[in-house]
C-alpha cells in the first residue's frame, strides 16, 4: 500500500504545470477566434459602407439630366458626362476614393469605391489593414411615360 501512495504522488508531481500550459494554449486560441470575429465583422461593415457609398454616388449620377433641353421643355435627356461628374463629386464630398466609368454605349455608369479597414486584433499578427471595395451602378434611362 505504501508503494501505491508513492507511485500516485510521483504521477501527481509529473502533472504539475500541465493545467497552466493547457490554459495558456486555450487562451491564445480563444483570443485568436475573438480577434478574427471582430476584424472579420469590421471588414464586412467597411465593405457594406463602401457599397452604400458607391450606390449613392450612382444614384446621384442617375439624376443628371441635360439642363438646356430640360429648361426649354423640348426634351429630357440624360447627360452622361454630367452623371459621371456628379458621381465623382459625391465621392469627393463623402471623402471616399473611387471611380465612375461610363459603359461603351454610354447607357450605364459603374461606380467603384476603394477603402481599407484598419484591423484591431490582426495587427498583432502583422496585418495592419484589409482592403475593401464597393460597387454601384446606374442605368442612364430617361423618359416620362416609359424609359428610353
N, C-alpha and C positions, 0 to 999 in steps of 0.2 A: 504494500500500500504506500509505503514511503517513496518507492521508486516512481509510482504513478504521479504522485504530487510533484516530484522533481521534474518529470517529463512535461507535465502540464505547465509548470512555472517556466520552464525553458521555452515552450512554444509561445507563451504569452510575451516573453521578452523578445522573441523573434518578430512579433507582430507590432511592436511599438513603433509609432510613427506612420503606420500603414494608413490609418484614417486621415492623417494630415496630408499625405500625398494624394489620396483619393479626393479629398475635399478641394485641394488646390487645382487638380485636373478638372473636376466638375465645375468649379467656379470659373475657370478660364473658358471652358466650353460654353457655359451659360452666358457669360458676358459677350462672347462672340456671337451667339444666336441673338441676343438682345440688340447688339450693335448692327447686325445685318437687318433685323426687323426695322430699327429706327432709320438707318440710312436708306434702306430699300423703300420704305414709306415716304421718306423725304424726297427721294428721286421721283417717285410716282407723282407726288404733289407738284414738284417742279415741272415735270412733263405735262401734267394737266394745265398748269398755268401757261406754259409755252403754247399748248394747243389753243387755249382760250384766247391768248393774245393774237395768234395767227388768224383765228376765226373772226375775231372782232376787227382786225385790220382788213380782212377780206370783205366783211360787211360794210365797213366804211368805204371801201373801193367800189362796192356794188351800187352805191348811191351817187356816184359821179356821173353826171349827165352833161351833155354839151349845152352850156348855158345860152349860147347865141340862138340856137334853134328853139330852145325851150321858152325863152322870154318872148320871142316873136309869136309863139304858138304854132309854128309851122310843123314842128316835129319834135319828138322826144327821143333823143339818141344817146346811147352810152358813149362816153368819151374814154377810150381805153387808156390813153396816156394819163389822163386826169385820174382815172381809177388807180393806176399804178402809183402815181404821185400821192394820192390820198392814203393808200396803204402804207407807203414809206413814211409819210408824215405821222400816221397813227403810231407806227412802231417807234419813231423817234420820240414822240410825246410820252409813250409808255416806258421809254428807257430800255427798249429791247433791241437786240441785234438780230437782223434778219434781212430777207429779201422778198421782193414781189416781182414775179415774172409773168408776162403775157404768153399765152399759147401761140402757136404759129398762125392760127386762123383768127387770133385776137378776140376769141369768144369766151375765154376763160382766164382768170387770174389766179395764180397759185402763190400763196404766201408761206414762207418757211421762217421759223424763229429758232435761233440757236442760243443756248444758255448753258449754265452749269449749276450743279448742286454741290455746295461745299459740305463735305462729309463731317460727321461728328465722331463716330467710333472708328470708321475705316481709316481715318488719318493716322491712327496708331500703327496700322499695317502699311503705311506709306501711300495710301490712296487719298489724296487731299481733296479731290473733287471728281464728280461724274458729269459727263456731257449729257445734255438733254436737247431734244429737238421737237418742235411743234409744227403742225401743218394745218393750213386752212385754204379754202378755195371759194371763188365766186364765179358764177356764170354771168357773162355780160349780156343779159337779156333786157329788152325794153318793149314797151307796148302798153296800150291802155286796155284793150279787150282780150288780147292774147299775147304771149311772149313772142318776140321776133329775134 
